[in-house]
């Protein structure tokens, strides 16, 4: 029995020592960072901005790899299958971590079991915008006119199941509106049709819509956030208009595969959060339209849990599905 106990203690000691050594030497080779969207969008900008500074900080290359498709599921499934060593990570939004498991009856990964939350990097709060042909003087006026014409007014989105789509569904639900959804392949074509008069309204984030808003091509009416956006100080929140419970944002975090060693997760969280808090990086993100965060891993995991409860209830109540 004594040799068995000694071997067991020796094995445990070796495991602990190996884990500590891994954490101390991490990272010792390039980190692959998957982005589940094409190059050029907000998630891509966030990953490349942070990844470049992270590479300098840790002394190893950070290779951003765009893997779009299946509402982020292609990249998520690949990360879920990767070795849990901290060398394959992913930008995951609330589609990846919250919406997909309610929108699809079958999913190629399980966000709760297959992915490890590391840190919430940034938020993209949603903004209700209208095109130049809409004569409503403000958000309340637009919503009153929409309510008076059930089924006659449409709205665009960056895609079915996107934060932009579900933000508008939340507003519809709170206000008892009947608007017709027209999904697009991304925010840019939807904004193009908004300017052209093909659709009257949509929800958009500042990162995607800043150029259109600043040039006056589209008009922001209200923000789905708990406070006004620094880029739009004159645009009220829905709560300020007396419309409670309409808060929505694309929330982009860093995740790795399941069973990521605690020390490696802590090292990644510390390094990425430190990058986000660098004044130059923080300002760059704000100017692009991103609200920088850099949360603890526990806070990000808790957010995913609360957001899952909130959005799954809405998706199921409205019978929204992407199957």
N, C-alpha and C positions, 0 to 999 in steps of 0.2 A: 504493500500500500504506500510506503514511504517513497519509493522511487516514482510511483505514479503522481503523488502530490508534488514532488520536487519537479517533475517534468511539466506538470500543469502550471506551477508557479513560474518556471523558467519560460514557458510558452507565453504566458500572460505578460511577463516582463519584456519579452522580445517584441510582442505586439505593441505595447505601450511605447517602447523605445523606438520602434519603427515609425509609429504615428508621429512621435515628437520630432524624429529626424526629418520626416516628410514635410512637416509644417515649417521646420527651420530652414530647409533647403528650397521651399516653394516660393516663387516658381523658378525652376531650373531649366525650363525650355519654353518655346513659344506657347501662348494661350490662343486657342481657337474660339472666336466669339461669333456665334450664329445670330443673324438678324432675319426674322421670318417675313421680311418685306423686301421689295426691290430697292436698289440703291437710289438715294435722292430724297427719300421721305423723312419724316420726323424721327422715327425709330432708328433709321440708318444714321442720321445726323447725330443723334444722342450717343449711339454706340461708337461712332468714329471719333467724336470729340473727346469722350471719356477714354476710349481705348488708346488713342495716341498719347494722351498725358499719362495714362497708366503704364504704358510701355516704357516711357522715360523714367517713371517713378520706380519700377521694379527691375529695370534693366533687362527685360525680355521682350521680344516682339509680341504684339497683340494683333492677330490676324482676323479681320472682320470678314465673315463669309455670308453673303446674302443667299438665303434659302426660302424663297416665298412659296406659298401654295397651301391649299386646304385650310384657309382661315388660321394659319400659323401652325397647323398640326404636323406638317412635314418636318419642319425644324424641331418641333417639340419632341416628336417620336425619335428623331436622331439623337438628340441630347439624352433622352431617357435611356437609350441603348448604349450610350458611351460609358467609358470607364469613370468611376467616381473618384477622380484624382485632381479635379480642379483645372484641367487643361482643355476641357470643352464646356463652355457656358453659353448662355443664350439671353437675348433681350426678349422678355415675355410680357405681353400686355394683358389687360383683363379679358381679352378674347381667349388667350392661351390658358390663363389660370382660373377664369371664372365662367365666362359665357359658354365656351364650347361644350362643356360637359352637360349643359342644359339644352343647347341648340341641336346637338346630334345624339341620336339613340345609340350609335356606336362610334367610338373614338379610338384612334390608334395609340393613345397614351392616356394615363390617368394623372391629372394634374396634382392630386393630393398624394398619390403613392409613388409616382415616378419622377417627380421634380422637387428640388430643394430650393426654397426661397432664400436668397442671399441679401439683397437690399432693394428697396424701391428707389430707383434712380431719379425719376421725374414724372410730373403730371402734365397732361395736356387738357386743361378745362374746356368744356364745350360752350359754344356761343351760338345763340339763335340769330341767324342773319337772313335778310331778305334781299331780293333783287331790285333793280332800279324802277321796275314797273309797278311795284307794290306801293300803294298810296297811303298805307297805314302810318299814322303819325308816331306811334310808339308800340311797344310790345302788347300792352293791354288792348289797344285798338286792333292790332293784327289778330290777336287771339279771339276777340269778340266777333270780328268778321268771319273768322274761320268757323267759329261755333255756330254762326247763323247760316252757314252754307255747308252742312254735313255732306261729305263725299265729293265736294266740288273743288276742293283745293288739294294740291299735291305737295309733296316735299321730297327732296333728294337726299341721298346719303352716300358715304364713301363705300358702301357695300352692305349687303344683308348680314346682320349679326355684328356689325362694327359698333364701336362705342357711339359713333355719330347717329346710327340708326336707332340704337336702344335708348339714347338720350331723348330723342324725339318721341319714341314710344312712351317713355316715362312721362313726358310733358302731356302727351295726348291723354294718357290714363288719368293724370291728376286733374286735367281740365275737362274731361269728357268730350274730347274732340274726335271727329272722324275725318282724318286726312289720309290721302292715298300715297303709299310709299313707292318711290321710284329709286331702286338701288343702282349705283354706278360702280365701275371698277376703279375705285380710288376717289379722293376728294377733289383732285384737279379737274377731271371731266365734269363732275357735278357742279363745281364752281363756275366752269365755263358756260354750262347751260343755265345756271342761275343768272349770270350776267346777261346772257342772250335772251332771257325771258321764257325759256322752255319750262322752268320750274320756278315757283315764287319764293321758296324758303328751304332752309336746311340747317342742321347743326354742323358746326365746323370748329376745329381747334385753331388757336392763333398761329401755330406753326405753319399750318396749311393755308390759312386764309389771310395772313397778315398783308400780303401784297394787294389783295383785292379790297381789303378793308381800308388800308391807308390811302389807296388811290381813289376811294369813294365809289368803286364799282359795285360793291355790296354794302349793305347797311346793318351794323350790329344793333340788335334790340335789347338783348338781355343775356347774362352769363349764368350758366348752370354751375355756380361755385358758391362757397360759403362767404366769399368776399369779392370785391371788385378786382379786376385784373389791372396790374400797374400799366399795361400797354393801352388799356381802355378805361381810364378813370371816370369817364362820364357815362359809362354804360352800367345800368343797375343790375343787381343780381335778381333772380326770380323771387327770392325771399323778400327783397325790398319791395317788390310789386305785390306782395301778399300771397304769392304762390309758393307754398311750403313743399319741401321734399323733392324739389327738382335740382339735384346736384349730380353731375356726371362728368367724368374725365377719362381720357385714355391714360391708364396708369402703367408705366413701363418700368419693370424691375429686372434685375439680373438673377437668373436661376441656373442651377446645375443639376446633374442627375441625382437620383435618390442615393442615400448612403454616403453622401459627401462627408469626409472626415470633419469633425467639429473644428479642429484647428485650421484646416484649409478654408473652410467656410468663413471662419472668423478673420483669417488673413485677407481673403477677398473682400469681405464687407468693409474692413478697416481701410484697405488701400483704395477701393472704389469710392467710398464716402469721402476720404481725404481729397481725392481728385475733384469731386463735385464741389467741395468747399473751397477750392482754390479760387480766389477772387476773379481771376481772368476767365476761368472756365465757367464759374457761376454766372458771370455777366454775359458770356457768350450764349449760354443756354437761355437766359431770360430774354435776351434780344431776339433769339430765334422763336420765342413763344412758349418755352418750356418752363414749368415751375420746378426748380431743382429741389431734391429731397435728400437722398442719402441716408435712409433710415437704418435702424438695427434690423437684424434678421428676424428677431422675434416680433417686432412691430410690423414688418412686411407680412409675415405669416398670419398675424392677427387680422391685418387689413384684408387679406385674401379670404379669410374665413367669414368676416362680416360682410364683405362685398358679395360673396357667394350666396349667403342667405338672402340678401336684399334683391339681387338681380335674378336669381333662380325663381323667386316668388313671382316677380313680374313676368318673366319669360313664360312660366307655366300658366299663370293666370290669363295671359294674352294668347296662349297656344302658338307661340312663335317657334318655328322649327326650320332647320336647314337640311333635313333629310330629303 
